[in-house]
Amino acid sequence: MSDNKVTGIITKLTGGFYYVEAAENVYECKARGIFRKKGNSPLVGDKVEITVPKDGYCAIETIFPRKNKLKRPPLANIDTLVIVCAAAQPNPNLLVIDKMTAAAVNNNMESVIVISKSDLADSSEIAEIYKKSGFKVFEYSSENPETANDIKPVLKDKITAFTGNTGVGKSTLLNVLFKDLNLETGDISQKLGRGRHTTRTVELFKIDGGYVADTPGFSTVDLERYEMIEKEQLQYCFPEFEEYLGMCKFTSCAHICEKGCKILEEVDNGKIPPSRHNSYKIMYDEVKDIKTWEK
């Protein structure tokens, strides 16, 4: 009797084992070595075909085409990336947020900004930056848990990943949104001003007709490991630039310091937030000399 083959989704990777939800079961699987040889190892979120033998481990045989993937967090087929930053403790790092929104836009994911701990500091200025840039923005406080209610409709029927710096409260927020998750949470170190890494693996949890992923937090030193976007493509990853593209004096304009640049003009006019343009310049400088084959 031949092995059964079933199709499912990878919901967790830990200790070299992949956990695939298929046919209302969860199968512990190994991946065929051919994937690693080809540099295409399976990711959480991948839709896959597995063999289910009578004895021994199940095996991932096929990875179906992905609609997108992220390098950090390592996920595939994401509909929405929820970027959580804190109003304080730790202080928000706008470059981190902007790198993640750019990666999401570049991968055809919806970006949603959640500003947590809004009871600790005024979050209105940060909220205005990202609303003006065209993103959905929510302000949340654990002191006022009902502020999380507006976020839930964004997640329904979607595959969503929550990401952000260590200590911003991703796991705490998810526990408020979905009472049954019971995710481990950590406290902020008063000495260092950052949180402990309580989430150590990427895992999809089934919720509201879709899935949600809590991802390991990271610090600013991880920025170099984040996704690099080609310099020619970077301008399209800032939605607030879109209506002004093609209006610069020179067609080769990089929107950095050129005369006649429409983007710079709109920064001066207050239409484009200066912090967003500053992040664009930093990101452009990081990739301007990198050749495609060097990535």
C-alpha positions as CSV (number, residue, x, y, z in Angstrom):
1,M,0.0,0.0,0.0
2,S,1.5,3.4,-1.0
3,D,2.0,6.3,1.3
4,N,-0.8,8.9,1.5
5,K,-0.2,12.4,0.2
6,V,-1.9,15.3,1.7
7,T,-1.7,19.1,1.2
8,G,-1.5,21.5,4.1
9,I,0.2,24.6,5.6
10,I,3.4,24.8,7.7
11,T,2.4,26.3,11.1
12,K,5.6,25.8,13.0
13,L,9.3,25.1,12.7
14,T,11.3,24.0,15.7
15,G,14.3,21.7,16.3
16,G,14.5,20.8,12.6
17,F,10.9,19.6,12.5
18,Y,8.1,21.2,10.5
19,Y,4.5,21.0,11.8
20,V,2.0,20.8,8.9
21,E,-1.7,21.3,9.4
22,A,-3.6,19.2,6.9
23,A,-7.0,17.5,6.8
24,E,-7.7,18.6,10.3
25,N,-4.6,17.0,11.7
26,V,-1.1,18.3,12.5
27,Y,1.8,16.2,11.1
28,E,5.4,16.3,12.4
29,C,7.5,16.4,9.2
30,K,11.1,16.4,8.0
31,A,12.0,18.3,4.8
32,R,13.7,16.5,1.8
33,G,17.4,17.4,1.5
34,I,16.8,18.7,-2.0
35,F,15.2,21.9,-0.7
36,R,18.3,22.8,1.3
37,K,20.6,22.0,-1.7
38,K,18.5,24.3,-3.8
39,G,18.6,27.0,-1.2
40,N,14.8,26.9,-0.8
41,S,14.1,25.5,2.6
42,P,10.4,25.4,3.7
43,L,9.1,28.4,5.7
44,V,6.3,28.8,8.1
45,G,3.3,29.8,6.1
46,D,4.3,27.6,3.1
47,K,1.6,25.5,1.4
48,V,3.1,22.1,1.0
49,E,2.4,18.5,-0.1
50,I,3.5,15.8,2.4
51,T,3.7,12.1,2.4
52,V,2.2,10.3,5.4
53,P,3.8,6.8,5.7
54,K,2.5,4.0,7.9
55,D,5.8,4.0,9.8
56,G,8.5,6.7,10.3
57,Y,8.4,10.5,9.8
58,C,6.2,12.3,7.3
59,A,8.2,14.2,4.6
60,I,7.6,17.5,2.9
61,E,7.7,16.6,-0.9
62,T,6.6,19.8,-2.6
63,I,6.5,23.5,-1.7
64,F,3.8,25.2,-3.7
65,P,4.6,28.6,-5.3
66,R,4.7,31.5,-2.7
67,K,2.9,34.8,-3.2
68,N,5.6,36.4,-1.0
69,K,8.1,35.8,1.7
70,L,10.0,37.7,4.3
71,K,13.6,37.2,5.4
72,R,12.9,38.5,8.9
73,P,10.6,37.3,10.3
74,P,11.1,34.1,8.1
75,L,7.5,33.7,6.8
76,A,5.7,33.0,3.5
77,N,2.3,33.8,2.1
78,I,1.5,36.7,4.5
79,D,-1.5,38.9,3.8
80,T,-0.9,41.5,6.5
81,L,2.2,42.5,8.5
82,V,1.2,44.2,11.8
83,I,4.2,46.3,12.9
84,V,4.1,46.9,16.7
85,C,6.0,49.8,18.2
86,A,5.8,51.2,21.7
87,A,5.1,54.8,22.6
88,A,7.8,54.3,25.3
89,Q,9.8,51.6,27.0
90,P,11.4,51.0,24.6
91,N,11.2,54.2,22.6
92,P,10.1,53.9,19.0
93,N,12.7,53.5,16.3
94,L,11.2,55.0,13.2
95,L,13.9,53.5,10.9
96,V,12.9,50.0,12.1
97,I,9.3,50.7,11.4
98,D,10.1,52.1,8.0
99,K,12.2,49.2,7.0
100,M,9.4,46.8,7.8
101,T,6.7,48.8,6.0
102,A,8.9,49.0,3.0
103,A,9.5,45.2,3.1
104,A,5.8,44.6,3.4
105,V,4.9,46.9,0.4
106,N,7.7,45.3,-1.6
107,N,6.1,41.9,-1.0
108,N,2.5,43.0,-1.6
109,M,1.5,42.7,2.0
110,E,-0.8,45.2,3.8
111,S,1.1,47.1,6.5
112,V,-0.7,47.9,9.7
113,I,0.9,50.0,12.5
114,V,0.0,49.4,16.2
115,I,1.4,51.8,18.7
116,S,1.4,50.0,22.1
117,K,1.8,51.4,25.6
118,S,0.0,54.6,24.6
119,D,-0.7,55.2,28.3
120,L,3.1,55.8,28.9
121,A,3.6,58.6,26.4
122,D,1.8,60.6,23.8
123,S,1.6,58.5,20.6
124,S,-0.3,61.0,18.5
125,E,2.8,62.3,16.6
126,I,3.9,58.8,15.6
127,A,0.3,58.0,14.6
128,E,0.0,61.1,12.4
129,I,3.3,60.2,10.6
130,Y,2.0,56.9,9.4
131,K,-1.6,57.9,8.8
132,K,-0.2,60.7,6.5
133,S,1.9,58.0,4.8
134,G,-1.2,56.0,4.0
135,F,-1.1,53.2,6.6
136,K,-3.8,51.9,9.0
137,V,-2.7,53.0,12.5
138,F,-4.1,51.8,15.8
139,E,-3.1,53.1,19.3
140,Y,-3.3,50.5,22.1
141,S,-2.9,50.6,25.9
142,S,-3.1,47.6,28.2
143,E,-4.6,50.0,30.7
144,N,-7.5,50.3,28.3
145,P,-7.8,46.8,26.7
146,E,-10.9,47.7,24.6
147,T,-8.6,49.8,22.4
148,A,-7.6,46.5,20.9
149,N,-11.1,45.8,19.6
150,D,-10.6,47.9,16.5
151,I,-7.6,45.8,15.4
152,K,-9.5,42.4,15.2
153,P,-11.4,43.1,11.9
154,V,-8.1,43.7,10.1
155,L,-7.0,40.1,11.0
156,K,-10.2,38.2,10.1
157,D,-9.7,35.5,7.3
158,K,-6.1,36.6,6.8
159,I,-2.7,35.2,7.4
160,T,-1.1,37.9,9.6
161,A,2.3,38.3,11.2
162,F,3.0,40.5,14.2
163,T,6.5,41.9,14.3
164,G,8.5,44.6,16.0
165,N,11.3,45.4,18.4
166,T,11.8,43.3,21.5
167,G,9.7,44.5,24.4
168,V,7.0,46.4,22.5
169,G,4.3,44.0,23.7
170,K,3.4,41.9,20.7
171,S,2.7,38.7,22.7
172,T,0.8,40.7,25.3
173,L,-1.4,42.3,22.6
174,L,-2.1,39.0,21.0
175,N,-3.2,37.5,24.3
176,V,-5.6,40.4,24.7
177,L,-7.0,39.9,21.2
178,F,-7.2,36.1,21.5
179,K,-7.7,34.9,25.0
180,D,-7.0,31.3,24.3
181,L,-3.4,31.9,23.0
182,N,-1.7,32.2,26.4
183,L,1.6,33.3,24.9
184,E,4.6,33.8,27.1
185,T,5.3,37.5,27.8
186,G,8.4,39.3,29.3
187,D,9.1,42.4,31.2
188,I,11.2,45.4,30.2
189,S,14.6,45.6,31.7
190,Q,14.7,49.0,33.4
191,K,18.5,49.1,33.1
192,L,18.7,48.3,29.4
193,G,15.3,49.7,28.3
194,R,14.4,46.7,26.2
195,G,12.6,43.5,26.7
196,R,13.6,39.8,26.9
197,H,13.1,37.6,23.9
198,T,10.0,35.6,25.0
199,T,9.0,34.3,21.6
200,R,11.7,32.0,20.2
201,T,10.1,30.4,17.2
202,V,7.8,31.6,14.5
203,E,4.4,29.8,14.8
204,L,1.0,30.3,13.1
205,F,-2.1,30.1,15.4
206,K,-5.5,29.5,13.9
207,I,-7.9,32.5,14.6
208,D,-11.0,34.1,13.1
209,G,-10.9,32.1,9.9
210,G,-7.2,32.8,9.3
211,Y,-3.9,32.5,11.1
212,V,-1.8,34.9,13.1
213,A,2.0,34.6,13.9
214,D,3.8,35.9,16.9
215,T,7.4,36.4,15.9
216,P,10.7,36.7,17.9
217,G,11.5,40.3,18.8
218,F,14.7,41.9,17.6
219,S,16.9,44.8,18.5
220,T,18.3,47.6,16.3
221,V,21.5,45.6,15.7
222,D,19.4,43.2,13.5
223,L,18.7,45.9,11.0
224,E,21.6,44.8,8.8
225,R,19.9,41.4,8.5
226,Y,16.7,42.9,7.3
227,E,15.5,42.7,3.7
228,M,17.5,44.8,1.2
229,I,15.4,46.4,-1.6
230,E,17.0,47.4,-4.9
231,K,17.6,51.1,-5.1
232,E,15.4,51.4,-8.3
233,Q,12.5,49.8,-6.5
234,L,12.8,51.6,-3.1
235,Q,10.9,54.7,-4.1
236,Y,7.8,52.5,-4.8
237,C,7.9,51.1,-1.3
238,F,7.0,54.5,0.2
239,P,3.3,54.9,-0.6
240,E,3.3,58.7,0.1
241,F,5.8,59.1,-2.7
242,E,3.5,57.5,-5.3
243,E,1.5,60.5,-6.5
244,Y,4.6,62.6,-7.0
245,L,6.8,60.0,-8.9
246,G,7.5,61.1,-12.5
247,M,7.1,64.8,-11.6
248,C,10.8,65.5,-10.8
249,K,12.9,67.7,-13.2
250,F,15.2,64.8,-14.0
251,T,14.0,61.3,-14.9
252,S,17.0,59.8,-13.1
253,C,16.2,61.6,-9.8
254,A,17.0,59.5,-6.8
255,H,15.1,61.9,-4.5
256,I,18.1,62.4,-2.2
257,C,19.3,66.0,-2.8
258,E,18.7,66.7,-6.5
259,K,17.5,70.1,-7.8
260,G,13.9,70.0,-9.1
261,C,13.0,66.9,-7.0
262,K,9.3,66.8,-6.4
263,I,9.6,64.5,-3.4
264,L,12.0,66.9,-1.7
265,E,9.6,69.8,-2.5
266,E,6.7,67.9,-0.9
267,V,8.8,67.1,2.2
268,D,9.4,70.9,2.5
269,N,5.6,71.5,2.0
270,G,4.8,69.1,4.8
271,K,3.0,66.6,2.6
272,I,5.7,63.9,3.2
273,P,6.9,63.4,6.8
274,P,10.6,64.3,7.1
275,S,11.3,61.2,9.2
276,R,10.0,59.0,6.4
277,H,12.2,60.7,3.8
278,N,15.1,60.4,6.2
279,S,14.6,56.7,6.4
280,Y,14.4,56.5,2.6
281,K,17.7,58.2,2.3
282,I,19.4,55.9,4.9
283,M,17.9,52.8,3.1
284,Y,19.0,54.1,-0.3
285,D,22.5,54.7,0.9
286,E,22.7,51.1,2.2
287,V,21.8,49.6,-1.2
288,K,23.0,52.1,-3.8
289,D,26.3,50.4,-4.4
290,I,25.1,46.8,-4.0
291,K,24.9,44.8,-7.2
292,T,22.1,42.3,-7.6
293,W,24.4,39.3,-7.5
294,E,25.9,40.5,-4.2
295,K,22.6,40.3,-2.3
